[in-house]
Amino acid sequence: MIATLVYVDVKPECVEAFRAISIYNHDNTRKEAGNVRFDVLQSADDPTQFVLYEVFADEDAAKFHKTTEHYLRWRDEVAPYMNTPRRAVKTSPVAFD
C-alpha cells in the first residue's frame, strides 16, 4: 500500500473553485479499483490550506490514477489556483484502518 499527502496552498479568491474541482476528483478517484482512500482536508485555522490524503493499493494503482481524465482535469484546473506549487510526501502506512 502507498499513501501520499499532498499539501496545497490556495489563493483566497480560488478556495471555492479548488474545493469544487477537488470534490469532483475525489468522487471519481474513489471509483478506481486500486484506490483505498482519498480524503480532501481543509485547514480549520487557514481555509486556504488543503491536504489531500491518497491511499492506493500499490504503485501501479497510484500511477494509473495520474492517467485518468479526472486527475488530469484536476491538475490542469488547479494550477492557477495555487500560491505555491503543491508538495507531495509519499508514505508507507504503518497502522491503518
LINTAUR-V45546 format. One record per backbone hydrogen bond with DSSP energy under -1.0 kcal/mol. NH is the residue of the N-H (numbers start at 1). CO is the residue of the C=O. If there is no record, write none. Layout:
# LINTAUR-V45546
nh:NH co:CO
nh:NH co:CO
This chain:
# LINTAUR-V45546
nh:2 co:56
nh:3 co:91
nh:4 co:54
nh:5 co:89
nh:6 co:52
nh:7 co:87
nh:8 co:50
nh:10 co:48
nh:11 co:81
nh:14 co:11
nh:15 co:12
nh:18 co:14
nh:19 co:15
nh:20 co:16
nh:21 co:17
nh:22 co:18
nh:23 co:19
nh:24 co:20
nh:25 co:21
nh:26 co:22
nh:27 co:23
nh:28 co:24
nh:29 co:25
nh:30 co:26
nh:32 co:29
nh:35 co:32
nh:36 co:55
nh:37 co:55
nh:39 co:53
nh:41 co:51
nh:43 co:49
nh:49 co:46
nh:50 co:8
nh:51 co:41
nh:52 co:6
nh:53 co:39
nh:54 co:4
nh:55 co:37
nh:56 co:2
nh:57 co:34
nh:62 co:58
nh:63 co:59
nh:64 co:60
nh:65 co:61
nh:66 co:62
nh:67 co:64
nh:68 co:65
nh:72 co:68
nh:73 co:69
nh:74 co:70
nh:75 co:71
nh:76 co:72
nh:77 co:73
nh:78 co:74
nh:81 co:78
nh:83 co:9
nh:87 co:7
nh:89 co:5
nh:91 co:3
